[in-house]
Amino acid sequence: MLSLYLLRHGETDFSHQGRFCGRIDAALTDEGREMAARFAASYGDLPWRAIVTSTRRRTIETATPLASRAALDIRRDPRLDEMFYGEWQGLSKSEAAAGDEAYFARWLEDPTIGPPLGESPHEVGERAIDAIDDLCSRYPSGNVLVVSHKALLRILVCRLFGKDLRNYRREPNWAVGAVSRIDIEAGEPTLRLYADVSHLEPELDIDRDALGPLVPSERRAVKPAAG
């Protein structure tokens, strides 16, 4: 059985301010680096097979403490990069809405239309699923850490469990530094943990609202490992 640990990167100035970061290569804040250290302290004793991140600095910095403890190299996969937000890159939601109120309202109702001049959730989902299928083929068993981004991770979970992408933003929140675990056996995913922050101490200033289990409606069979 393969256990995928899906970790959202630690805090950045953009996440702290509620801004669309996307392809902007933001670094972690001091708080974000502390989140990374606490994840490594809590999960460092697991026998890790691999650690894979996006190409963005914030995910690599989040993975580094665990990679050092596990004596593993970090693999970077651009398919795990955050959604490209186009004209909304770097903006807050209120700033994005001010630019085109009608489009922003449509996006809130149906986020599959994607941000203006940006990437659609369907495109993000396709590349994310491709990355996970490759991991399943390469590592049929063991523990693999994937460090990525909020929108991509929520879209990925929807794709794995056959949920409508129009609802990906309505799923329970995925706070910075939160981790989910999905076990995959014989190509079938099972959600064991969703957006858990128990490895972070209460005094850290993180967004905990709407945390809770996500109940899958349908499961998508993941491509089984060769051999």
MARBA-3410 file (N, C-alpha, C, O; in Angstrom, 1 decimal):
227
0.8,-1.2,0.0,0.0,0.0,0.0,0.9,1.3,0.0,1.9,1.3,0.7 ~ 0.5,2.2,-0.8,1.2,3.5,-0.9,0.4,4.5,0.0,-0.8,4.7,-0.2 ~ 1.1,5.2,0.9,0.5,6.3,1.7,1.0,7.6,1.2,2.2,7.9,1.3 ~ 0.2,8.4,0.6,0.5,9.7,0.1,0.2,10.7,1.2,-1.0,10.8,1.6 ~ 1.2,11.5,1.6,1.0,12.6,2.6,1.0,13.9,1.7,2.0,14.2,1.2
-0.1,14.6,1.7,-0.3,15.8,0.9,-0.2,17.0,1.8,-1.1,17.2,2.6 ~ 0.9,17.7,1.7,1.2,18.8,2.7,1.1,20.1,1.9,1.8,20.3,0.9 ~ 0.3,21.0,2.4,0.3,22.4,1.9,1.5,23.1,2.5,1.8,22.9,3.7 ~ 2.2,23.9,1.7,3.4,24.7,2.2,3.0,25.5,3.4,1.9,25.8,3.7 ~ 4.1,26.0,4.1,3.9,26.9,5.3,3.5,28.3,4.8,3.4,28.6,3.7
3.4,29.1,5.8,2.9,30.5,5.6,3.9,31.3,4.8,5.1,31.2,4.9 ~ 3.3,32.1,3.8,4.0,33.1,3.1,3.3,34.5,3.4,2.3,34.5,4.0 ~ 4.0,35.5,3.0,3.3,36.8,3.1,2.0,36.9,2.3,1.0,37.5,2.7 ~ 2.0,36.1,1.1,0.8,36.1,0.3,-0.4,35.4,1.0,-1.5,35.8,1.0 ~ -0.1,34.2,1.6,-1.1,33.5,2.3,-1.6,34.2,3.5,-2.8,34.2,3.8
-0.7,34.9,4.2,-1.0,35.6,5.4,-2.0,36.8,5.1,-2.9,37.1,5.8 ~ -1.8,37.4,3.9,-2.6,38.5,3.5,-3.8,38.1,2.6,-4.6,39.0,2.2 ~ -3.9,36.8,2.4,-5.1,36.4,1.6,-5.0,36.8,0.1,-6.0,37.1,-0.5 ~ -3.8,36.7,-0.5,-3.6,37.1,-1.9,-3.3,35.9,-2.8,-2.8,34.8,-2.3 ~ -3.7,36.0,-4.0,-3.5,35.0,-5.0,-2.0,35.0,-5.3,-1.4,35.9,-5.8
-1.3,33.9,-5.0,0.1,33.8,-5.2,0.5,33.1,-6.5,1.3,33.6,-7.3 ~ -0.1,31.9,-6.8,0.1,31.2,-8.0,1.5,31.0,-8.3,2.2,30.3,-7.6 ~ 2.0,31.4,-9.5,3.3,31.2,-9.9,4.4,32.1,-9.3,5.6,32.0,-9.6 ~ 3.9,33.1,-8.5,4.9,34.0,-7.9,5.7,33.1,-6.9,5.2,32.3,-6.2 ~ 7.1,33.3,-6.9,7.9,32.4,-6.2,8.2,33.0,-4.8,9.3,33.4,-4.5
7.2,32.9,-4.0,7.3,33.5,-2.6,8.0,32.6,-1.7,8.0,31.4,-1.8 ~ 8.7,33.2,-0.8,9.4,32.5,0.3,8.5,32.3,1.5,7.5,33.0,1.6 ~ 8.9,31.4,2.4,8.2,31.3,3.7,8.5,32.4,4.6,9.6,33.0,4.5 ~ 7.5,32.8,5.4,7.8,33.7,6.5,8.5,32.9,7.7,8.6,31.7,7.6 ~ 8.9,33.6,8.7,9.4,32.9,9.9,8.4,31.9,10.4,8.8,30.8,10.8
7.1,32.3,10.4,6.1,31.4,10.9,6.0,30.2,10.0,5.8,29.1,10.5 ~ 6.1,30.4,8.7,6.1,29.3,7.8,7.2,28.3,8.0,7.1,27.1,7.9 ~ 8.4,28.8,8.2,9.6,28.0,8.5,9.4,27.2,9.8,9.8,26.0,9.9 ~ 8.8,27.8,10.8,8.5,27.1,12.0,7.5,25.9,11.8,7.6,24.9,12.3 ~ 6.5,26.2,10.9,5.5,25.1,10.5,6.3,24.0,9.9,6.0,22.8,10.2
7.2,24.3,9.0,8.0,23.2,8.3,8.8,22.4,9.4,8.8,21.2,9.3 ~ 9.4,23.1,10.3,10.2,22.4,11.3,9.3,21.5,12.2,9.7,20.4,12.6 ~ 8.1,22.0,12.5,7.2,21.2,13.4,6.6,20.0,12.6,6.4,18.9,13.2 ~ 6.4,20.1,11.3,6.0,18.9,10.6,7.1,17.9,10.6,6.8,16.7,10.8 ~ 8.3,18.3,10.4,9.4,17.4,10.4,9.6,16.7,11.7,9.9,15.5,11.8
9.4,17.5,12.8,9.5,16.9,14.1,8.4,15.8,14.4,8.7,14.8,15.1 ~ 7.2,16.1,13.9,6.1,15.1,14.1,6.2,13.9,13.2,5.8,12.8,13.6 ~ 6.6,14.1,12.0,6.6,13.0,11.0,7.9,12.5,10.6,8.0,11.6,9.7 ~ 9.0,12.9,11.2,10.3,12.6,10.8,10.7,11.1,11.0,11.6,10.6,10.4 ~ 10.0,10.4,11.9,10.4,9.1,12.2,9.7,8.0,11.3,10.0,6.9,11.4
8.9,8.5,10.4,8.3,7.6,9.5,9.3,7.1,8.4,10.2,7.9,8.1 ~ 9.2,5.9,7.9,10.2,5.5,6.9,9.7,6.0,5.5,8.8,5.5,4.9 ~ 10.4,7.1,5.1,9.9,7.8,3.9,10.6,7.2,2.6,11.8,6.9,2.7 ~ 9.8,7.0,1.6,10.4,6.5,0.3,10.8,7.7,-0.6,11.9,7.6,-1.3 ~ 10.1,8.8,-0.5,10.4,9.9,-1.4,9.7,11.2,-0.9,8.7,11.1,-0.2
10.3,12.3,-1.3,9.7,13.6,-1.0,9.7,14.4,-2.3,10.7,14.6,-3.0 ~ 8.5,14.8,-2.7,8.3,15.5,-4.0,7.6,16.8,-3.8,6.6,16.9,-3.0 ~ 8.1,17.9,-4.4,7.5,19.2,-4.2,7.2,19.8,-5.6,7.5,19.2,-6.6 ~ 6.5,20.9,-5.6,6.4,21.8,-6.8,7.8,22.4,-7.0,8.8,22.1,-6.3 ~ 7.9,23.3,-8.0,9.1,24.0,-8.3,9.2,25.3,-7.5,10.2,26.0,-7.7
8.2,25.6,-6.8,8.2,26.9,-6.1,8.9,26.8,-4.7,8.9,25.8,-4.0 ~ 9.6,27.9,-4.4,10.5,28.0,-3.2,9.7,27.7,-2.0,10.3,27.1,-1.1 ~ 8.5,28.1,-1.9,7.7,27.9,-0.6,7.5,26.4,-0.3,7.5,26.0,0.9 ~ 7.3,25.6,-1.3,7.2,24.1,-1.1,8.5,23.5,-0.8,8.6,22.6,0.1 ~ 9.5,23.9,-1.5,10.9,23.3,-1.2,11.3,23.7,0.2,11.9,22.8,0.9
11.1,24.9,0.6,11.5,25.3,2.0,10.7,24.5,3.0,11.2,24.2,4.1 ~ 9.4,24.2,2.7,8.6,23.4,3.6,9.1,22.0,3.8,9.1,21.4,4.8 ~ 9.6,21.4,2.7,10.0,20.0,2.7,11.4,19.9,3.2,11.8,18.8,3.7 ~ 12.2,20.9,3.2,13.7,20.8,3.6,13.9,20.2,4.9,14.8,19.3,5.1 ~ 13.2,20.6,6.0,13.6,20.0,7.3,13.3,18.5,7.4,14.1,17.8,7.9
12.2,18.1,6.8,12.0,16.6,6.7,13.0,15.9,5.9,13.5,14.8,6.2 ~ 13.3,16.5,4.7,14.3,15.9,3.8,15.6,15.7,4.5,16.3,14.7,4.4 ~ 16.0,16.7,5.3,17.3,16.6,6.0,17.3,15.5,7.0,18.2,14.8,7.2 ~ 16.1,15.4,7.7,16.0,14.4,8.8,16.0,13.0,8.2,16.5,12.1,8.8 ~ 15.3,12.9,7.0,15.2,11.5,6.4,16.3,11.2,5.5,16.4,10.1,5.0
17.2,12.2,5.3,18.4,12.0,4.4,17.9,11.6,3.0,18.5,10.7,2.4 ~ 17.0,12.3,2.5,16.4,12.1,1.1,16.6,13.4,0.3,16.5,14.5,0.8 ~ 16.8,13.2,-1.0,16.8,14.4,-1.9,15.3,14.8,-2.2,14.4,14.0,-2.1 ~ 15.1,16.0,-2.4,13.8,16.6,-2.8,13.7,16.5,-4.3,14.5,17.1,-5.0 ~ 12.7,15.9,-4.8,12.4,15.9,-6.2,11.4,17.0,-6.5,10.4,17.2,-5.8
11.6,17.8,-7.6,10.7,18.9,-7.9,10.0,18.6,-9.2,10.6,18.2,-10.2 ~ 8.7,18.7,-9.2,7.8,18.4,-10.3,6.9,19.6,-10.6,6.1,19.9,-9.8 ~ 7.1,20.2,-11.8,6.3,21.3,-12.2,4.8,21.1,-12.3,4.0,22.0,-12.3 ~ 4.5,19.8,-12.4,3.1,19.4,-12.5,2.3,19.7,-11.1,1.1,19.7,-11.1 ~ 3.1,19.9,-10.1,2.6,20.1,-8.8,2.6,21.6,-8.4,2.2,22.0,-7.3
2.9,22.5,-9.4,2.9,23.9,-9.2,1.5,24.4,-9.0,0.5,23.8,-9.5 ~ 1.3,25.5,-8.3,0.0,26.1,-8.1,-0.6,26.6,-9.4,0.0,26.8,-10.4 ~ -1.9,26.7,-9.4,-2.7,27.2,-10.5,-2.1,28.6,-10.8,-1.8,29.4,-9.9 ~ -2.0,28.9,-12.1,-1.6,30.2,-12.6,-2.9,31.1,-12.6,-3.9,30.8,-13.2 ~ -2.8,32.2,-11.8,-4.0,33.0,-11.6,-4.1,34.2,-12.6,-5.0,35.1,-12.4
-3.3,34.2,-13.6,-3.4,35.2,-14.7,-3.5,36.6,-14.2,-2.5,37.1,-13.5 ~ -4.5,37.4,-14.5,-4.6,38.8,-14.1,-4.8,39.0,-12.6,-4.6,40.1,-12.1 ~ -5.1,37.9,-11.9,-5.2,38.0,-10.4,-4.0,37.7,-9.6,-4.0,37.8,-8.4 ~ -2.9,37.4,-10.3,-1.6,37.1,-9.6,-1.3,38.3,-8.6,-1.2,39.4,-9.1 ~ -1.1,38.0,-7.4,-0.6,39.0,-6.4,-1.8,39.8,-5.8,-1.5,40.6,-4.9
-3.0,39.6,-6.3,-4.1,40.5,-5.8,-4.8,39.8,-4.7,-4.8,38.6,-4.5 ~ -5.5,40.6,-3.8,-6.4,40.1,-2.8,-7.7,39.8,-3.5,-7.9,40.3,-4.7 ~ -8.6,39.1,-2.9,-9.9,38.8,-3.5,-10.7,40.1,-3.7,-11.4,40.3,-4.7 ~ -10.6,41.1,-2.8,-11.3,42.3,-3.0,-10.8,43.1,-4.2,-11.5,43.8,-4.9 ~ -9.4,43.1,-4.3,-8.8,43.7,-5.5,-9.2,43.1,-6.8,-9.5,43.8,-7.8
-9.2,41.8,-6.8,-9.7,41.0,-8.0,-11.1,41.4,-8.4,-11.4,41.6,-9.5 ~ -12.0,41.4,-7.3,-13.4,41.7,-7.6,-13.6,43.1,-8.1,-14.4,43.4,-8.9 ~ -12.8,44.0,-7.6,-12.9,45.4,-8.0,-12.5,45.6,-9.5,-13.0,46.5,-10.2 ~ -11.7,44.7,-10.0,-11.3,44.8,-11.4,-12.4,44.4,-12.4,-12.5,45.0,-13.5 ~ -13.2,43.5,-12.0,-14.3,43.0,-12.9,-15.3,42.3,-12.0,-15.2,41.1,-11.7
-16.2,43.0,-11.4,-17.1,42.5,-10.4,-18.0,41.3,-11.0,-18.2,40.3,-10.3 ~ -18.4,41.5,-12.3,-19.3,40.5,-12.9,-18.5,39.1,-13.0,-19.1,38.1,-12.7 ~ -17.3,39.2,-13.5,-16.5,38.0,-13.7,-16.2,37.3,-12.4,-16.3,36.1,-12.3 ~ -15.8,38.1,-11.4,-15.5,37.6,-10.1,-16.7,36.9,-9.5,-16.5,35.8,-8.9 ~ -17.9,37.4,-9.7,-19.1,36.8,-9.1,-19.4,35.5,-9.9,-19.8,34.5,-9.2
-19.1,35.4,-11.2,-19.3,34.2,-11.9,-18.3,33.1,-11.4,-18.6,32.0,-11.3 ~ -17.0,33.6,-11.2,-16.0,32.7,-10.7,-16.4,32.1,-9.3,-16.2,30.9,-9.0 ~ -16.9,32.9,-8.4,-17.3,32.5,-7.1,-18.4,31.4,-7.3,-18.4,30.4,-6.5 ~ -19.3,31.5,-8.2,-20.4,30.6,-8.4,-19.9,29.3,-9.1,-20.3,28.2,-8.8 ~ -18.9,29.5,-10.1,-18.4,28.3,-10.8,-16.9,28.6,-11.1,-16.5,29.1,-12.1
-16.0,28.1,-10.2,-14.6,28.4,-10.3,-13.9,27.6,-11.4,-12.8,27.9,-11.7 ~ -14.7,26.7,-12.1,-14.1,26.0,-13.2,-13.8,27.0,-14.4,-13.1,26.6,-15.4 ~ -14.4,28.2,-14.4,-14.1,29.1,-15.5,-12.7,29.6,-15.4,-12.1,30.1,-16.4 ~ -12.1,29.5,-14.2,-10.7,29.9,-14.0,-10.6,31.4,-13.9,-11.5,32.1,-14.3 ~ -9.4,31.9,-13.4,-9.2,33.3,-13.3,-8.9,33.9,-14.7,-8.5,33.1,-15.6
-9.2,35.1,-15.0,-9.0,35.7,-16.3,-7.5,35.6,-16.8,-6.6,36.0,-16.0 ~ -7.4,35.1,-18.0,-6.0,34.8,-18.6,-5.2,33.9,-17.7,-3.9,33.9,-17.8 ~ -5.8,33.1,-16.9,-5.1,32.1,-16.1,-5.4,30.7,-16.5,-5.9,30.4,-17.6 ~ -5.2,29.8,-15.6,-5.3,28.4,-15.8,-6.6,27.9,-15.2,-7.0,28.3,-14.2 ~ -7.2,26.9,-15.9,-8.5,26.4,-15.4,-8.2,25.3,-14.4,-7.2,24.6,-14.5
-9.2,25.0,-13.5,-9.0,23.9,-12.6,-8.9,22.5,-13.4,-8.3,21.6,-12.9 ~ -9.5,22.4,-14.5,-9.4,21.2,-15.3,-8.0,21.0,-15.7,-7.5,19.8,-15.7 ~ -7.3,22.0,-16.2,-5.9,21.9,-16.6,-5.0,21.5,-15.4,-4.2,20.7,-15.5 ~ -5.3,22.2,-14.2,-4.6,21.9,-13.0,-4.8,20.4,-12.6,-3.8,19.7,-12.3 ~ -6.0,20.0,-12.7,-6.4,18.6,-12.3,-5.7,17.6,-13.1,-5.2,16.5,-12.6
-5.6,17.8,-14.4,-5.0,16.9,-15.3,-3.5,16.7,-15.0,-3.0,15.6,-15.0 ~ -2.8,17.8,-14.8,-1.3,17.7,-14.6,-1.1,17.1,-13.2,-0.1,16.4,-13.0 ~ -2.0,17.4,-12.2,-1.8,16.9,-10.9,-2.0,15.4,-10.9,-1.2,14.6,-10.2 ~ -3.0,14.9,-11.6,-3.3,13.5,-11.6,-2.2,12.7,-12.3,-1.8,11.6,-11.9 ~ -1.7,13.4,-13.4,-0.5,12.7,-14.1,0.7,12.5,-13.1,1.3,11.5,-13.1
0.9,13.6,-12.3,2.0,13.5,-11.3,1.8,12.4,-10.3,2.7,11.6,-10.0 ~ 0.6,12.2,-9.8,0.2,11.2,-8.8,0.3,9.8,-9.5,0.8,8.9,-8.8 ~ -0.2,9.7,-10.7,-0.1,8.4,-11.4,1.3,7.9,-11.5,1.6,6.8,-11.3 ~ 2.2,8.9,-11.8,3.6,8.5,-12.0,4.2,8.1,-10.6,5.0,7.2,-10.6 ~ 3.8,8.8,-9.6,4.3,8.4,-8.2,3.8,7.0,-7.9,4.5,6.2,-7.3
2.5,6.7,-8.2,2.0,5.4,-7.9,2.8,4.3,-8.6,3.0,3.2,-8.1 ~ 3.1,4.6,-9.9,3.9,3.6,-10.6,5.3,3.4,-10.1,5.8,2.3,-10.1 ~ 5.9,4.5,-9.6,7.3,4.5,-9.2,7.4,3.9,-7.7,8.3,3.2,-7.4 ~ 6.4,4.2,-6.9,6.4,3.7,-5.5,5.1,3.0,-5.2,4.1,3.6,-4.7 ~ 5.0,1.7,-5.5,3.8,1.0,-5.2,3.4,0.8,-3.7,2.3,0.5,-3.4
4.4,1.1,-2.9,4.2,1.0,-1.4,5.1,1.9,-0.7,6.0,2.5,-1.2 ~ 4.8,2.1,0.6,5.6,3.0,1.4,5.0,4.4,1.6,3.8,4.6,1.2 ~ 5.7,5.3,2.2,5.3,6.6,2.5,5.9,7.6,1.6,7.2,7.7,1.5 ~ 5.1,8.5,0.9,5.6,9.5,0.0,5.0,10.8,0.4,3.8,10.9,0.6 ~ 5.9,11.8,0.6,5.4,13.2,0.9,5.3,14.0,-0.4,6.3,14.1,-1.2
4.2,14.6,-0.6,4.0,15.6,-1.7,3.7,17.0,-1.1,2.7,17.1,-0.3 ~ 4.5,17.9,-1.4,4.3,19.3,-0.8,3.9,20.2,-2.0,4.6,20.4,-3.0 ~ 2.7,20.7,-1.9,2.2,21.5,-3.0,1.4,22.7,-2.4,1.7,23.3,-1.4 ~ 0.3,23.1,-3.1,-0.4,24.4,-2.9,-1.9,24.1,-2.7,-2.4,23.1,-3.1 ~ -2.5,25.1,-2.1,-3.9,25.0,-1.7,-4.9,24.6,-2.8,-5.6,23.6,-2.7
-4.9,25.4,-3.9,-5.9,25.1,-5.0,-5.6,23.8,-5.6,-6.5,22.9,-5.8 ~ -4.3,23.5,-5.9,-3.9,22.2,-6.6,-4.3,21.1,-5.7,-4.9,20.1,-6.2 ~ -4.1,21.1,-4.4,-4.4,20.0,-3.5,-5.9,19.7,-3.4,-6.3,18.6,-3.4 ~ -6.6,20.8,-3.3,-8.1,20.6,-3.2,-8.6,20.1,-4.6,-9.5,19.2,-4.5 ~ -8.1,20.5,-5.7,-8.5,20.0,-7.0,-8.1,18.5,-7.1,-8.9,17.7,-7.6
-6.9,18.2,-6.7,-6.4,16.8,-6.7,-7.3,15.9,-5.9,-7.7,14.8,-6.4 ~ -7.7,16.3,-4.7,-8.6,15.4,-3.9,-9.9,15.2,-4.6,-10.5,14.1,-4.6 ~ -10.5,16.3,-5.2,-11.7,16.2,-6.0,-11.6,15.2,-7.1,-12.4,14.3,-7.4 ~ -10.5,15.3,-7.9,-10.2,14.4,-9.0,-10.1,12.9,-8.5,-10.6,12.0,-9.2 ~ -9.3,12.7,-7.5,-9.1,11.4,-7.0,-10.4,10.7,-6.6,-10.6,9.5,-6.7
-11.4,11.5,-6.0,-12.6,10.9,-5.5,-13.8,11.2,-6.3,-14.9,11.1,-5.8 ~ -13.6,11.7,-7.5,-14.7,11.8,-8.5,-15.7,12.9,-8.1,-16.9,12.8,-8.4 ~ -15.2,14.0,-7.4,-16.1,15.1,-7.0,-16.1,16.2,-8.1,-15.1,16.4,-8.8 ~ -17.2,16.9,-8.2,-17.4,17.9,-9.2,-16.4,19.1,-8.9,-16.4,19.6,-7.8 ~ -15.6,19.4,-9.9,-14.6,20.5,-9.7,-15.3,21.8,-9.4,-14.6,22.7,-8.9
-16.5,22.0,-9.8,-17.2,23.3,-9.5,-17.3,23.5,-8.0,-17.5,24.6,-7.5 ~ -17.1,22.4,-7.2,-17.2,22.5,-5.7,-15.9,22.5,-5.0,-15.8,22.4,-3.8 ~ -14.8,22.6,-5.8,-13.5,22.4,-5.1,-13.2,23.5,-4.1,-12.5,23.2,-3.1 ~ -13.7,24.7,-4.3,-13.5,25.7,-3.3,-14.4,25.7,-2.1,-14.3,26.4,-1.1 ~ -15.4,24.8,-2.2,-16.4,24.6,-1.2,-16.1,23.5,-0.2,-16.7,23.3,0.8
-15.0,22.8,-0.6,-14.5,21.7,0.3,-14.0,22.3,1.6,-13.7,23.5,1.6 ~ -13.9,21.5,2.7,-13.3,22.1,3.9,-12.0,22.7,3.6,-11.2,22.3,2.8 ~ -11.7,23.8,4.4,-10.5,24.6,4.2,-9.2,23.7,4.3,-9.2,22.8,5.1 ~ -8.2,24.1,3.6,-6.9,23.5,3.7,-5.9,24.6,4.2,-5.3,25.3,3.3 ~ -5.6,24.6,5.5,-4.8,25.7,6.0,-3.4,25.5,5.6,-2.9,24.4,5.3
-2.6,26.6,5.7,-1.1,26.5,5.5,-0.6,25.5,6.5,-1.0,25.6,7.7 ~ 0.3,24.7,6.1,1.0,23.7,7.0,0.1,22.5,7.3,0.6,21.6,8.1 ~ -1.1,22.4,6.7,-1.9,21.2,7.0,-1.6,20.1,6.1,-1.2,20.3,4.9 ~ -1.8,18.8,6.6,-1.5,17.6,5.8,-2.7,16.7,5.7,-3.5,16.6,6.7 ~ -2.8,16.1,4.6,-3.8,15.0,4.4,-3.1,13.7,4.0,-2.0,13.8,3.5
-3.7,12.6,4.3,-3.1,11.3,4.0,-4.1,10.5,3.1,-5.3,10.4,3.5 ~ -3.7,10.0,2.0,-4.5,9.2,1.1,-3.7,7.9,0.9,-2.6,7.9,0.4 ~ -4.4,6.8,1.3,-3.8,5.5,1.0,-4.3,4.9,-0.3,-5.5,5.0,-0.6 ~ -3.4,4.4,-1.1,-3.8,3.8,-2.4,-3.3,2.4,-2.4,-2.1,2.1,-2.3 ~ -4.3,1.5,-2.6,-4.0,0.1,-2.7,-4.8,-0.5,-3.9,-6.0,-0.3,-4.0
-4.2,-1.3,-4.7,-4.8,-1.8,-5.9,-5.5,-0.8,-6.8,-6.6,-1.0,-7.3 ~ -4.9,0.4,-6.8,-5.4,1.5,-7.6,-6.6,2.3,-7.0,-7.1,3.2,-7.6 ~ -7.0,1.9,-5.8,-8.1,2.5,-5.1,-7.7,3.5,-4.0,-7.0,3.0,-3.1 ~ -8.1,4.8,-4.0,-7.7,5.7,-3.0,-8.6,5.7,-1.8,-9.9,5.6,-2.0 ~ -8.1,5.8,-0.6,-8.9,5.9,0.6,-8.4,7.1,1.4,-7.2,7.2,1.7
-9.3,8.0,1.8,-8.9,9.2,2.5,-8.8,8.8,4.0,-9.8,8.4,4.6 ~ -7.6,9.0,4.6,-7.4,8.7,6.0,-7.4,9.9,6.9,-7.7,9.8,8.1 ~ -7.0,11.0,6.4,-6.8,12.2,7.1,-6.9,13.4,6.2,-6.5,13.4,5.1 ~ -7.6,14.5,6.7,-7.8,15.6,5.8,-7.5,16.9,6.5,-8.0,17.3,7.6 ~ -6.5,17.6,5.9,-6.1,19.0,6.3,-5.9,19.0,7.8,-6.4,20.0,8.5
-5.1,18.1,8.3,-4.9,18.0,9.8,-3.8,19.0,10.2,-2.8,19.1,9.5 ~ -4.0,19.6,11.3,-3.0,20.6,11.8,-2.5,20.2,13.2,-2.0,21.1,13.9 ~ -2.8,19.0,13.6,-2.4,18.6,15.0,-1.0,18.7,15.3,-0.5,18.7,16.5 ~ -0.1,18.6,14.2,1.3,18.7,14.5,1.8,20.1,14.7,2.9,20.4,15.1 ~ 0.9,21.1,14.5,1.2,22.5,14.8,0.6,22.9,16.1,-0.5,22.6,16.5
1.4,23.7,16.9,1.0,24.1,18.2,-0.1,25.1,18.1,-0.1,25.9,17.1 ~ -1.0,25.2,19.1,-2.1,26.2,19.1,-1.7,27.6,18.9,-2.4,28.4,18.4 ~ -0.5,27.9,19.5,-0.1,29.4,19.4,0.3,29.8,18.0,0.4,31.1,17.8 ~ 0.5,28.9,17.1,0.8,29.4,15.7,-0.5,30.0,15.1,-1.6,29.5,15.3 ~ -0.3,31.1,14.4,-1.4,31.9,13.9,-1.8,31.3,12.5,-1.4,31.8,11.5
-2.6,30.2,12.6,-3.1,29.6,11.3,-4.6,29.6,11.2,-5.3,29.8,12.2 ~ -5.1,29.5,10.0,-6.5,29.5,9.7,-7.0,28.1,9.9,-6.7,27.2,9.1 ~ -7.8,27.9,10.9,-8.3,26.6,11.2,-9.8,26.4,10.9,-10.4,25.3,11.1 ~ -10.5,27.4,10.3,-11.9,27.3,10.1,-12.2,26.2,9.0,-11.5,26.0,8.1 ~ -13.4,25.6,9.3,-13.9,24.6,8.4,-13.1,23.3,8.3,-13.3,22.5,7.3
-12.1,23.1,9.2,-11.4,21.8,9.1,-12.3,20.7,9.5,-13.1,20.8,10.4 ~ -12.1,19.6,8.8,-12.9,18.4,9.1,-12.8,17.4,8.1,-12.1,17.6,7.0 ~ -13.3,16.2,8.3,-13.2,15.1,7.3,-14.0,15.4,6.0,-15.1,15.9,6.0 ~ -13.4,15.1,4.9,-14.0,15.2,3.6,-14.5,13.8,3.2,-13.8,12.9,3.2 ~ -15.8,13.7,3.0,-16.4,12.4,2.7,-16.5,12.3,1.2,-17.3,13.0,0.5
-15.7,11.4,0.6,-15.8,11.2,-0.9,-17.1,10.7,-1.4,-17.7,9.9,-0.7 ~ -17.5,11.1,-2.5,-18.8,10.6,-3.1,-18.5,9.4,-4.0,-19.1,8.4,-3.9 ~ -17.5,9.6,-4.9,-17.1,8.5,-5.8,-15.6,8.4,-5.7,-14.9,9.4,-5.6 ~ -15.0,7.3,-5.9,-13.6,7.1,-6.0,-13.1,7.0,-7.4,-13.7,6.3,-8.2 ~ -12.0,7.6,-7.7,-11.4,7.4,-9.0,-10.3,6.4,-8.8,-9.4,6.5,-7.9
-10.2,5.4,-9.7,-9.2,4.4,-9.6,-7.9,5.0,-10.1,-7.8,5.6,-11.2 ~ -6.9,5.0,-9.2,-5.6,5.5,-9.6,-4.8,4.4,-10.4,-5.0,3.2,-10.1 ~ -4.1,4.8,-11.4,-3.3,3.9,-12.2,-2.5,3.0,-11.3,-1.6,3.5,-10.6 ~ -2.7,1.7,-11.3,-1.9,0.8,-10.4,-0.4,0.7,-10.9,-0.1,1.0,-12.1 ~ 0.4,0.4,-10.0,1.9,0.3,-10.3,2.1,-0.8,-11.3,1.5,-1.9,-11.2
3.1,-0.6,-12.1,3.4,-1.7,-13.1,4.1,-2.9,-12.3,4.8,-2.7,-11.3 ~ 3.8,-4.1,-12.8,4.4,-5.3,-12.2,3.7,-5.8,-11.0,4.1,-6.7,-10.4
END
